[in-house]
Amino acid sequence: MTTSLFAIGMPGLPEMLIIGGIFILFFGANKLPGLAKSIGKSANEFKKGLKDDTPIDPADDDDDVVDEDSEL
């Protein structure tokens, strides 16, 4: 049986427990639910953005328009 160094595959239960322990050490047990909630909200906003069919109109971009009456 030969194994390749590049064929690692999906992590199993021991690896997932180690990764979870590292997250708890880095972020603390109290902040993990808030972190997961913010990641979930970000993923939902990203999915909504992908489904949005509204084209971006470059004519609506008025950031570079300078008022002639304003003094610099």
C-alpha positions in Angstrom: 0.0 0.0 0.0 1.5 3.3 -1.1 0.4 6.7 0.2 1.0 9.9 -1.5 2.1 13.0 0.5 -0.4 15.1 -1.5 -3.4 12.9 -0.9 -4.3 14.0 2.6 -8.1 13.9 2.5 -10.6 15.2 4.9 -9.7 15.6 8.6 -11.1 13.1 11.0 -12.5 13.4 14.5 -9.1 13.7 16.3 -8.0 16.5 13.9 -11.3 18.3 14.3 -11.0 18.2 18.1 -7.5 19.6 17.9 -8.6 22.4 15.6 -11.5 23.1 17.9 -9.2 23.2 20.9 -6.9 25.7 19.1 -9.9 27.9 18.4 -10.9 27.9 22.0 -7.4 28.8 23.1 -7.2 31.7 20.6 -10.6 33.2 21.0 -11.9 32.0 24.3 -15.0 30.0 25.0 -17.1 33.1 25.6 -16.4 34.7 22.2 -16.9 31.6 20.0 -20.7 31.8 19.7 -20.4 35.5 18.6 -17.7 34.6 16.1 -19.8 31.8 14.6 -22.8 34.2 14.4 -20.9 36.8 12.6 -19.5 34.3 10.2 -23.0 33.0 9.5 -24.3 36.6 8.9 -21.4 37.2 6.5 -22.1 34.0 4.6 -25.8 35.0 4.2 -24.9 38.5 3.0 -22.5 37.0 0.5 -25.2 34.6 -0.8 -27.7 37.5 -1.1 -25.1 39.4 -3.1 -24.6 36.5 -5.5 -28.4 36.2 -6.0 -28.9 39.9 -6.5 -29.4 40.6 -10.2 -29.2 44.4 -10.0 -26.5 45.7 -12.3 -24.0 48.2 -11.0 -24.5 51.6 -12.7 -21.3 53.5 -12.9 -23.3 56.7 -13.6 -24.6 56.7 -10.0 -21.1 57.1 -8.6 -20.9 60.8 -7.7 -17.9 60.5 -5.4 -15.5 62.2 -7.8 -17.8 65.1 -8.7 -16.5 68.4 -7.2 -18.9 71.3 -6.6 -17.7 74.4 -8.5 -18.8 76.8 -5.7 -16.9 75.0 -3.0 -13.5 76.4 -1.9 -10.5 74.1 -1.4 
